[in-house]
Amino acid sequence: MLLRAYFFLTVATLLWGGNTMVGKLAVGHVSPMVLNFSRWLIAVIVICVISVPQIRKDWPLLRKNWLLLLAYGAVGYTAFNGFLYTALKYTSAVNGAIEQGGIPVLIFILNFVLFRIPVSLVQIIGFAISFAGVAVTASHGDPMSLLHLTLNYGDGLLLLAVLAYAIYTIALRWKPPVHWKSLMAGPALGAAVTALPLMFWERANGEMILPDTLGWAIIAYAGLLPSLVSQVFYIKGVEGIGANRAGLFINLVPVFGTLLSLALLGEALQPFHVLALALVLGGIAIAEWGKPASRT
Protein backbone atom coordinates (compact mmCIF):
# COMPACT_ATOMS: atom_id res chain seq x y z
CA MET A 1 0.00 0.00 0.00
CA LEU A 2 2.82 2.42 0.94
CA LEU A 3 4.90 1.74 -2.16
CA ARG A 4 1.83 1.98 -4.38
CA ALA A 5 1.00 5.40 -2.90
CA TYR A 6 4.57 6.59 -3.54
CA PHE A 7 4.34 5.30 -7.12
CA PHE A 8 0.99 6.99 -7.75
CA LEU A 9 2.17 10.33 -6.36
CA THR A 10 5.50 10.27 -8.20
CA VAL A 11 3.87 9.50 -11.56
CA ALA A 12 1.17 12.13 -10.93
CA THR A 13 3.74 14.85 -10.24
CA LEU A 14 5.88 13.71 -13.17
CA LEU A 15 2.95 14.16 -15.54
CA TRP A 16 2.11 17.52 -13.94
CA GLY A 17 5.74 18.51 -14.49
CA GLY A 18 5.24 17.58 -18.13
CA ASN A 19 2.19 19.83 -18.13
CA THR A 20 4.41 22.70 -17.00
CA MET A 21 6.74 21.99 -19.91
CA VAL A 22 3.99 21.85 -22.55
CA GLY A 23 2.56 25.01 -21.02
CA LYS A 24 5.70 26.76 -22.25
CA LEU A 25 5.13 25.31 -25.70
CA ALA A 26 1.48 26.40 -25.71
CA VAL A 27 2.27 30.12 -25.88
CA GLY A 28 1.06 31.40 -29.24
CA HIS A 29 -0.52 28.05 -30.15
CA VAL A 30 -3.52 27.99 -27.80
CA SER A 31 -4.65 30.48 -25.15
CA PRO A 32 -4.73 29.44 -21.47
CA MET A 33 -8.50 29.30 -20.96
CA VAL A 34 -9.11 27.51 -24.25
CA LEU A 35 -6.50 24.98 -23.14
CA ASN A 36 -8.09 24.66 -19.70
CA PHE A 37 -11.62 24.11 -21.02
CA SER A 38 -10.53 21.80 -23.85
CA ARG A 39 -8.42 19.56 -21.63
CA TRP A 40 -11.34 18.96 -19.27
CA LEU A 41 -13.78 18.46 -22.10
CA ILE A 42 -11.52 15.71 -23.45
CA ALA A 43 -11.24 14.21 -19.97
CA VAL A 44 -15.05 14.17 -19.61
CA ILE A 45 -15.51 12.50 -23.00
CA VAL A 46 -12.88 9.85 -22.32
CA ILE A 47 -14.06 9.06 -18.80
CA CYS A 48 -17.69 8.79 -19.97
CA VAL A 49 -16.79 6.51 -22.89
CA ILE A 50 -14.90 4.06 -20.68
CA SER A 51 -17.07 4.35 -17.58
CA VAL A 52 -20.76 4.13 -18.51
CA PRO A 53 -21.34 0.66 -16.97
CA GLN A 54 -19.41 1.63 -13.82
CA ILE A 55 -21.23 4.96 -13.52
CA ARG A 56 -24.57 3.15 -13.72
CA LYS A 57 -23.45 0.77 -10.99
CA ASP A 58 -22.32 3.62 -8.72
CA TRP A 59 -25.17 5.96 -9.64
CA PRO A 60 -26.94 5.93 -6.22
CA LEU A 61 -23.77 7.15 -4.48
CA LEU A 62 -22.92 9.57 -7.29
CA ARG A 63 -26.39 11.10 -7.15
CA LYS A 64 -26.16 11.45 -3.38
CA ASN A 65 -22.75 13.18 -3.60
CA TRP A 66 -23.13 15.04 -6.92
CA LEU A 67 -22.60 18.50 -5.45
CA LEU A 68 -19.38 17.47 -3.68
CA LEU A 69 -18.02 15.84 -6.85
CA LEU A 70 -18.77 18.89 -8.98
CA ALA A 71 -17.16 21.07 -6.31
CA TYR A 72 -13.97 18.99 -6.52
CA GLY A 73 -13.70 19.92 -10.18
CA ALA A 74 -14.74 23.55 -9.73
CA VAL A 75 -12.32 24.24 -6.85
CA GLY A 76 -9.42 21.83 -7.33
CA TYR A 77 -9.23 21.93 -11.12
CA THR A 78 -10.83 25.04 -12.61
CA ALA A 79 -10.28 27.53 -9.78
CA PHE A 80 -6.68 26.42 -9.27
CA ASN A 81 -5.77 26.61 -12.96
CA GLY A 82 -7.82 29.75 -13.57
CA PHE A 83 -6.11 31.65 -10.77
CA LEU A 84 -2.71 30.25 -11.75
CA TYR A 85 -2.96 31.06 -15.47
CA THR A 86 -4.21 34.57 -14.75
CA ALA A 87 -1.62 35.19 -12.03
CA LEU A 88 1.28 34.34 -14.32
CA LYS A 89 0.26 37.19 -16.61
CA TYR A 90 1.16 39.61 -13.80
CA THR A 91 3.88 37.93 -11.79
CA SER A 92 7.01 35.92 -12.56
CA ALA A 93 7.37 32.19 -13.04
CA VAL A 94 9.78 32.24 -10.08
CA ASN A 95 7.07 33.66 -7.82
CA GLY A 96 4.68 31.05 -9.22
CA ALA A 97 6.96 28.13 -8.39
CA ILE A 98 7.80 29.45 -4.93
CA GLU A 99 4.22 30.22 -3.94
CA GLN A 100 2.93 26.86 -5.22
CA GLY A 101 5.44 25.36 -2.80
CA GLY A 102 3.11 26.69 -0.12
CA ILE A 103 0.44 24.09 -0.98
CA PRO A 104 1.90 21.35 1.26
CA VAL A 105 2.35 23.63 4.28
CA LEU A 106 -1.18 25.01 3.89
CA ILE A 107 -2.47 21.43 3.83
CA PHE A 108 -0.58 20.80 7.09
CA ILE A 109 -2.05 23.94 8.67
CA LEU A 110 -5.66 23.36 7.58
CA ASN A 111 -5.57 19.71 8.65
CA PHE A 112 -4.28 20.71 12.08
CA VAL A 113 -6.74 23.59 12.57
CA LEU A 114 -9.79 21.73 11.27
CA PHE A 115 -9.10 18.12 12.24
CA ARG A 116 -6.24 18.31 14.78
CA ILE A 117 -4.10 16.01 12.62
CA PRO A 118 -0.64 16.07 14.25
CA VAL A 119 2.61 17.10 12.59
CA SER A 120 6.00 16.06 13.95
CA LEU A 121 9.09 18.27 14.18
CA VAL A 122 10.90 15.93 11.80
CA GLN A 123 8.09 16.34 9.25
CA ILE A 124 8.43 20.11 9.48
CA ILE A 125 12.18 19.81 8.89
CA GLY A 126 11.51 17.54 5.91
CA PHE A 127 9.06 20.06 4.49
CA ALA A 128 11.60 22.87 4.88
CA ILE A 129 14.28 20.87 3.06
CA SER A 130 11.85 19.96 0.28
CA PHE A 131 10.79 23.59 -0.08
CA ALA A 132 14.47 24.56 -0.31
CA GLY A 133 14.64 22.33 -3.38
CA VAL A 134 11.75 24.26 -4.92
CA ALA A 135 13.59 27.52 -4.17
CA VAL A 136 16.78 26.23 -5.81
CA THR A 137 14.78 25.23 -8.90
CA ALA A 138 12.89 28.50 -9.15
CA SER A 139 15.99 30.66 -8.62
CA HIS A 140 18.13 28.64 -11.07
CA GLY A 141 20.66 27.86 -8.38
CA ASP A 142 20.86 31.37 -6.89
CA PRO A 143 18.56 31.42 -3.84
CA MET A 144 19.86 34.87 -2.85
CA SER A 145 18.10 36.28 -5.91
CA LEU A 146 14.80 35.48 -4.20
CA LEU A 147 15.46 38.38 -1.82
CA HIS A 148 14.83 40.75 -4.71
CA LEU A 149 11.43 39.37 -5.68
CA THR A 150 8.55 41.85 -5.69
CA LEU A 151 4.90 41.10 -5.00
CA ASN A 152 1.92 42.32 -7.02
CA TYR A 153 -1.69 41.55 -7.93
CA GLY A 154 -0.64 38.28 -9.56
CA ASP A 155 0.81 37.01 -6.30
CA GLY A 156 -2.53 37.50 -4.61
CA LEU A 157 -4.14 35.37 -7.31
CA LEU A 158 -1.44 32.74 -6.81
CA LEU A 159 -2.28 32.56 -3.12
CA LEU A 160 -5.92 31.95 -4.07
CA ALA A 161 -4.75 29.14 -6.39
CA VAL A 162 -2.72 27.61 -3.55
CA LEU A 163 -5.70 27.86 -1.20
CA ALA A 164 -8.00 26.23 -3.78
CA TYR A 165 -5.79 23.17 -4.24
CA ALA A 166 -5.14 22.79 -0.52
CA ILE A 167 -8.90 22.84 0.16
CA TYR A 168 -9.47 20.30 -2.62
CA THR A 169 -6.81 17.99 -1.18
CA ILE A 170 -8.12 17.92 2.38
CA ALA A 171 -11.72 17.64 1.10
CA LEU A 172 -10.85 14.32 -0.54
CA ARG A 173 -11.44 12.77 2.91
CA TRP A 174 -15.17 13.00 2.10
CA LYS A 175 -15.06 11.39 -1.35
CA PRO A 176 -17.70 8.66 -1.77
CA PRO A 177 -16.54 5.01 -1.86
CA VAL A 178 -16.95 4.51 -5.60
CA HIS A 179 -14.73 3.18 -8.40
CA TRP A 180 -12.09 5.61 -9.69
CA LYS A 181 -13.86 5.83 -13.06
CA SER A 182 -17.04 7.06 -11.40
CA LEU A 183 -15.05 9.26 -9.02
CA MET A 184 -13.40 11.15 -11.89
CA ALA A 185 -16.59 11.66 -13.90
CA GLY A 186 -18.12 14.24 -11.56
CA PRO A 187 -15.05 16.42 -10.96
CA ALA A 188 -14.10 16.35 -14.66
CA LEU A 189 -17.62 17.50 -15.57
CA GLY A 190 -17.50 20.17 -12.87
CA ALA A 191 -14.15 21.40 -14.19
CA ALA A 192 -15.35 21.56 -17.79
CA VAL A 193 -18.60 23.38 -16.91
CA THR A 194 -16.91 25.98 -14.70
CA ALA A 195 -14.02 26.46 -17.17
CA LEU A 196 -16.46 27.46 -19.94
CA PRO A 197 -17.24 30.96 -18.57
CA LEU A 198 -13.51 31.63 -18.22
CA MET A 199 -13.05 30.84 -21.89
CA PHE A 200 -15.83 33.29 -22.81
CA TRP A 201 -14.17 35.88 -20.55
CA GLU A 202 -10.91 35.34 -22.39
CA ARG A 203 -12.69 35.81 -25.72
CA ALA A 204 -14.39 39.00 -24.53
CA ASN A 205 -10.96 40.40 -23.65
CA GLY A 206 -9.69 39.63 -27.14
CA GLU A 207 -7.12 37.17 -25.83
CA MET A 208 -8.53 33.92 -27.20
CA ILE A 209 -6.19 31.86 -29.40
CA LEU A 210 -7.78 28.82 -31.03
CA PRO A 211 -5.46 25.80 -31.20
CA ASP A 212 -3.30 25.04 -34.22
CA THR A 213 -1.80 21.59 -34.83
CA LEU A 214 0.66 21.87 -31.95
CA GLY A 215 -2.06 23.37 -29.79
CA TRP A 216 -4.29 20.32 -30.35
CA ALA A 217 -1.38 18.01 -29.45
CA ILE A 218 -0.87 19.95 -26.23
CA ILE A 219 -4.59 19.76 -25.43
CA ALA A 220 -4.59 15.99 -26.05
CA TYR A 221 -1.64 15.50 -23.68
CA ALA A 222 -3.14 17.73 -20.99
CA GLY A 223 -6.58 16.14 -21.28
CA LEU A 224 -5.44 12.53 -21.13
CA LEU A 225 -2.47 12.58 -18.74
CA PRO A 226 -2.29 15.57 -16.32
CA SER A 227 -6.07 16.03 -16.23
CA LEU A 228 -7.08 12.39 -16.00
CA VAL A 229 -4.26 10.03 -15.05
CA SER A 230 -2.53 12.44 -12.67
CA GLN A 231 -5.74 13.33 -10.83
CA VAL A 232 -6.69 9.66 -10.39
CA PHE A 233 -3.19 8.83 -9.15
CA TYR A 234 -3.15 11.83 -6.80
CA ILE A 235 -6.49 10.80 -5.30
CA LYS A 236 -5.16 7.27 -4.79
CA GLY A 237 -1.99 8.66 -3.22
CA VAL A 238 -3.98 10.78 -0.77
CA GLU A 239 -6.14 7.74 -0.05
CA GLY A 240 -3.03 5.66 0.68
CA ILE A 241 -0.96 7.95 2.93
CA GLY A 242 -3.19 10.90 3.81
CA ALA A 243 -3.35 14.51 2.63
CA ASN A 244 -0.45 15.82 4.72
CA ARG A 245 2.08 13.36 3.41
CA ALA A 246 0.74 13.24 -0.15
CA GLY A 247 0.71 17.03 -0.46
CA LEU A 248 4.47 17.19 0.06
CA PHE A 249 4.98 15.37 -3.26
CA ILE A 250 3.64 18.49 -5.03
CA ASN A 251 7.10 19.99 -4.52
CA LEU A 252 8.33 17.54 -7.17
CA VAL A 253 6.29 19.29 -9.89
CA PRO A 254 8.66 22.23 -10.60
CA VAL A 255 11.68 19.94 -10.39
CA PHE A 256 10.20 17.38 -12.79
CA GLY A 257 9.10 20.21 -15.08
CA THR A 258 12.65 21.53 -15.23
CA LEU A 259 14.20 18.09 -15.78
CA LEU A 260 11.74 17.29 -18.56
CA SER A 261 12.57 20.60 -20.21
CA LEU A 262 16.23 19.59 -20.09
CA ALA A 263 15.52 16.21 -21.64
CA LEU A 264 13.00 17.23 -24.30
CA LEU A 265 13.70 20.88 -25.07
CA GLY A 266 17.47 20.62 -25.23
CA GLU A 267 18.26 22.82 -22.23
CA ALA A 268 21.60 22.26 -20.47
CA LEU A 269 21.85 20.24 -17.25
CA GLN A 270 23.30 22.32 -14.40
CA PRO A 271 24.55 21.22 -10.95
CA PHE A 272 21.67 23.06 -9.27
CA HIS A 273 19.17 20.78 -11.06
CA VAL A 274 20.71 17.75 -9.34
CA LEU A 275 20.85 19.60 -6.01
CA ALA A 276 17.20 20.63 -6.27
CA LEU A 277 16.03 17.09 -6.98
CA ALA A 278 18.13 15.76 -4.08
CA LEU A 279 16.66 18.34 -1.69
CA VAL A 280 13.05 17.69 -2.68
CA LEU A 281 13.41 13.90 -2.55
CA GLY A 282 15.46 14.08 0.65
CA GLY A 283 12.88 16.32 2.30
CA ILE A 284 10.08 13.93 1.38
CA ALA A 285 12.08 10.97 2.71
CA ILE A 286 12.80 12.75 6.00
CA ALA A 287 9.16 13.76 6.41
CA GLU A 288 8.04 10.18 5.76
CA TRP A 289 10.57 8.82 8.24
CA GLY A 290 9.45 11.31 10.90
CA LYS A 291 5.70 10.93 10.46
CA PRO A 292 3.66 10.71 13.67
CA ALA A 293 2.63 7.28 14.88
CA SER A 294 -1.02 8.00 14.03
CA ARG A 295 -2.07 7.89 10.38
CA THR A 296 -1.99 11.43 8.82
C-alpha positions as CSV (number, residue, x, y, z in Angstrom):
1,M,0.0,0.0,0.0
2,L,2.8,2.4,0.9
3,L,4.9,1.7,-2.2
4,R,1.8,2.0,-4.4
5,A,1.0,5.4,-2.9
6,Y,4.6,6.6,-3.5
7,F,4.3,5.3,-7.1
8,F,1.0,7.0,-7.8
9,L,2.2,10.3,-6.4
10,T,5.5,10.3,-8.2
11,V,3.9,9.5,-11.6
12,A,1.2,12.1,-10.9
13,T,3.7,14.8,-10.2
14,L,5.9,13.7,-13.2
15,L,2.9,14.2,-15.5
16,W,2.1,17.5,-13.9
17,G,5.7,18.5,-14.5
18,G,5.2,17.6,-18.1
19,N,2.2,19.8,-18.1
20,T,4.4,22.7,-17.0
21,M,6.7,22.0,-19.9
22,V,4.0,21.8,-22.5
23,G,2.6,25.0,-21.0
24,K,5.7,26.8,-22.2
25,L,5.1,25.3,-25.7
26,A,1.5,26.4,-25.7
27,V,2.3,30.1,-25.9
28,G,1.1,31.4,-29.2
29,H,-0.5,28.0,-30.2
30,V,-3.5,28.0,-27.8
31,S,-4.6,30.5,-25.1
32,P,-4.7,29.4,-21.5
33,M,-8.5,29.3,-21.0
34,V,-9.1,27.5,-24.3
35,L,-6.5,25.0,-23.1
36,N,-8.1,24.7,-19.7
37,F,-11.6,24.1,-21.0
38,S,-10.5,21.8,-23.9
39,R,-8.4,19.6,-21.6
40,W,-11.3,19.0,-19.3
41,L,-13.8,18.5,-22.1
42,I,-11.5,15.7,-23.5
43,A,-11.2,14.2,-20.0
44,V,-15.0,14.2,-19.6
45,I,-15.5,12.5,-23.0
46,V,-12.9,9.8,-22.3
47,I,-14.1,9.1,-18.8
48,C,-17.7,8.8,-20.0
49,V,-16.8,6.5,-22.9
50,I,-14.9,4.1,-20.7
51,S,-17.1,4.3,-17.6
52,V,-20.8,4.1,-18.5
53,P,-21.3,0.7,-17.0
54,Q,-19.4,1.6,-13.8
55,I,-21.2,5.0,-13.5
56,R,-24.6,3.1,-13.7
57,K,-23.4,0.8,-11.0
58,D,-22.3,3.6,-8.7
59,W,-25.2,6.0,-9.6
60,P,-26.9,5.9,-6.2
61,L,-23.8,7.1,-4.5
62,L,-22.9,9.6,-7.3
63,R,-26.4,11.1,-7.2
64,K,-26.2,11.5,-3.4
65,N,-22.8,13.2,-3.6
66,W,-23.1,15.0,-6.9
67,L,-22.6,18.5,-5.4
68,L,-19.4,17.5,-3.7
69,L,-18.0,15.8,-6.9
70,L,-18.8,18.9,-9.0
71,A,-17.2,21.1,-6.3
72,Y,-14.0,19.0,-6.5
73,G,-13.7,19.9,-10.2
74,A,-14.7,23.6,-9.7
75,V,-12.3,24.2,-6.8
76,G,-9.4,21.8,-7.3
77,Y,-9.2,21.9,-11.1
78,T,-10.8,25.0,-12.6
79,A,-10.3,27.5,-9.8
80,F,-6.7,26.4,-9.3
81,N,-5.8,26.6,-13.0
82,G,-7.8,29.8,-13.6
83,F,-6.1,31.7,-10.8
84,L,-2.7,30.2,-11.7
85,Y,-3.0,31.1,-15.5
86,T,-4.2,34.6,-14.7
87,A,-1.6,35.2,-12.0
88,L,1.3,34.3,-14.3
89,K,0.3,37.2,-16.6
90,Y,1.2,39.6,-13.8
91,T,3.9,37.9,-11.8
92,S,7.0,35.9,-12.6
93,A,7.4,32.2,-13.0
94,V,9.8,32.2,-10.1
95,N,7.1,33.7,-7.8
96,G,4.7,31.1,-9.2
97,A,7.0,28.1,-8.4
98,I,7.8,29.4,-4.9
99,E,4.2,30.2,-3.9
100,Q,2.9,26.9,-5.2
101,G,5.4,25.4,-2.8
102,G,3.1,26.7,-0.1
103,I,0.4,24.1,-1.0
104,P,1.9,21.4,1.3
105,V,2.4,23.6,4.3
106,L,-1.2,25.0,3.9
107,I,-2.5,21.4,3.8
108,F,-0.6,20.8,7.1
109,I,-2.1,23.9,8.7
110,L,-5.7,23.4,7.6
111,N,-5.6,19.7,8.6
112,F,-4.3,20.7,12.1
113,V,-6.7,23.6,12.6
114,L,-9.8,21.7,11.3
115,F,-9.1,18.1,12.2
116,R,-6.2,18.3,14.8
117,I,-4.1,16.0,12.6
118,P,-0.6,16.1,14.2
119,V,2.6,17.1,12.6
120,S,6.0,16.1,13.9
121,L,9.1,18.3,14.2
122,V,10.9,15.9,11.8
123,Q,8.1,16.3,9.3
124,I,8.4,20.1,9.5
125,I,12.2,19.8,8.9
126,G,11.5,17.5,5.9
127,F,9.1,20.1,4.5
128,A,11.6,22.9,4.9
129,I,14.3,20.9,3.1
130,S,11.9,20.0,0.3
131,F,10.8,23.6,-0.1
132,A,14.5,24.6,-0.3
133,G,14.6,22.3,-3.4
134,V,11.7,24.3,-4.9
135,A,13.6,27.5,-4.2
136,V,16.8,26.2,-5.8
137,T,14.8,25.2,-8.9
138,A,12.9,28.5,-9.2
139,S,16.0,30.7,-8.6
140,H,18.1,28.6,-11.1
141,G,20.7,27.9,-8.4
142,D,20.9,31.4,-6.9
143,P,18.6,31.4,-3.8
144,M,19.9,34.9,-2.8
145,S,18.1,36.3,-5.9
146,L,14.8,35.5,-4.2
147,L,15.5,38.4,-1.8
148,H,14.8,40.8,-4.7
149,L,11.4,39.4,-5.7
150,T,8.6,41.8,-5.7
151,L,4.9,41.1,-5.0
152,N,1.9,42.3,-7.0
153,Y,-1.7,41.6,-7.9
154,G,-0.6,38.3,-9.6
155,D,0.8,37.0,-6.3
156,G,-2.5,37.5,-4.6
157,L,-4.1,35.4,-7.3
158,L,-1.4,32.7,-6.8
159,L,-2.3,32.6,-3.1
160,L,-5.9,31.9,-4.1
161,A,-4.8,29.1,-6.4
162,V,-2.7,27.6,-3.5
163,L,-5.7,27.9,-1.2
164,A,-8.0,26.2,-3.8
165,Y,-5.8,23.2,-4.2
166,A,-5.1,22.8,-0.5
167,I,-8.9,22.8,0.2
168,Y,-9.5,20.3,-2.6
169,T,-6.8,18.0,-1.2
170,I,-8.1,17.9,2.4
171,A,-11.7,17.6,1.1
172,L,-10.8,14.3,-0.5
173,R,-11.4,12.8,2.9
174,W,-15.2,13.0,2.1
175,K,-15.1,11.4,-1.3
176,P,-17.7,8.7,-1.8
177,P,-16.5,5.0,-1.9
178,V,-16.9,4.5,-5.6
179,H,-14.7,3.2,-8.4
180,W,-12.1,5.6,-9.7
181,K,-13.9,5.8,-13.1
182,S,-17.0,7.1,-11.4
183,L,-15.1,9.3,-9.0
184,M,-13.4,11.2,-11.9
185,A,-16.6,11.7,-13.9
186,G,-18.1,14.2,-11.6
187,P,-15.0,16.4,-11.0
188,A,-14.1,16.4,-14.7
189,L,-17.6,17.5,-15.6
190,G,-17.5,20.2,-12.9
191,A,-14.1,21.4,-14.2
192,A,-15.4,21.6,-17.8
193,V,-18.6,23.4,-16.9
194,T,-16.9,26.0,-14.7
195,A,-14.0,26.5,-17.2
196,L,-16.5,27.5,-19.9
197,P,-17.2,31.0,-18.6
198,L,-13.5,31.6,-18.2
199,M,-13.0,30.8,-21.9
200,F,-15.8,33.3,-22.8
201,W,-14.2,35.9,-20.6
202,E,-10.9,35.3,-22.4
203,R,-12.7,35.8,-25.7
204,A,-14.4,39.0,-24.5
205,N,-11.0,40.4,-23.7
206,G,-9.7,39.6,-27.1
207,E,-7.1,37.2,-25.8
208,M,-8.5,33.9,-27.2
209,I,-6.2,31.9,-29.4
210,L,-7.8,28.8,-31.0
211,P,-5.5,25.8,-31.2
212,D,-3.3,25.0,-34.2
213,T,-1.8,21.6,-34.8
214,L,0.7,21.9,-31.9
215,G,-2.1,23.4,-29.8
216,W,-4.3,20.3,-30.3
217,A,-1.4,18.0,-29.5
218,I,-0.9,19.9,-26.2
219,I,-4.6,19.8,-25.4
220,A,-4.6,16.0,-26.0
221,Y,-1.6,15.5,-23.7
222,A,-3.1,17.7,-21.0
223,G,-6.6,16.1,-21.3
224,L,-5.4,12.5,-21.1
225,L,-2.5,12.6,-18.7
226,P,-2.3,15.6,-16.3
227,S,-6.1,16.0,-16.2
228,L,-7.1,12.4,-16.0
229,V,-4.3,10.0,-15.1
230,S,-2.5,12.4,-12.7
231,Q,-5.7,13.3,-10.8
232,V,-6.7,9.7,-10.4
233,F,-3.2,8.8,-9.1
234,Y,-3.1,11.8,-6.8
235,I,-6.5,10.8,-5.3
236,K,-5.2,7.3,-4.8
237,G,-2.0,8.7,-3.2
238,V,-4.0,10.8,-0.8
239,E,-6.1,7.7,0.0
240,G,-3.0,5.7,0.7
241,I,-1.0,7.9,2.9
242,G,-3.2,10.9,3.8
243,A,-3.4,14.5,2.6
244,N,-0.5,15.8,4.7
245,R,2.1,13.4,3.4
246,A,0.7,13.2,-0.2
247,G,0.7,17.0,-0.5
248,L,4.5,17.2,0.1
249,F,5.0,15.4,-3.3
250,I,3.6,18.5,-5.0
251,N,7.1,20.0,-4.5
252,L,8.3,17.5,-7.2
253,V,6.3,19.3,-9.9
254,P,8.7,22.2,-10.6
255,V,11.7,19.9,-10.4
256,F,10.2,17.4,-12.8
257,G,9.1,20.2,-15.1
258,T,12.7,21.5,-15.2
259,L,14.2,18.1,-15.8
260,L,11.7,17.3,-18.6
261,S,12.6,20.6,-20.2
262,L,16.2,19.6,-20.1
263,A,15.5,16.2,-21.6
264,L,13.0,17.2,-24.3
265,L,13.7,20.9,-25.1
266,G,17.5,20.6,-25.2
267,E,18.3,22.8,-22.2
268,A,21.6,22.3,-20.5
269,L,21.9,20.2,-17.2
270,Q,23.3,22.3,-14.4
271,P,24.5,21.2,-11.0
272,F,21.7,23.1,-9.3
273,H,19.2,20.8,-11.1
274,V,20.7,17.7,-9.3
275,L,20.9,19.6,-6.0
276,A,17.2,20.6,-6.3
277,L,16.0,17.1,-7.0
278,A,18.1,15.8,-4.1
279,L,16.7,18.3,-1.7
280,V,13.1,17.7,-2.7
281,L,13.4,13.9,-2.5
282,G,15.5,14.1,0.6
283,G,12.9,16.3,2.3
284,I,10.1,13.9,1.4
285,A,12.1,11.0,2.7
286,I,12.8,12.7,6.0
287,A,9.2,13.8,6.4
288,E,8.0,10.2,5.8
289,W,10.6,8.8,8.2
290,G,9.5,11.3,10.9
291,K,5.7,10.9,10.5
292,P,3.7,10.7,13.7
293,A,2.6,7.3,14.9
294,S,-1.0,8.0,14.0
295,R,-2.1,7.9,10.4
296,T,-2.0,11.4,8.8
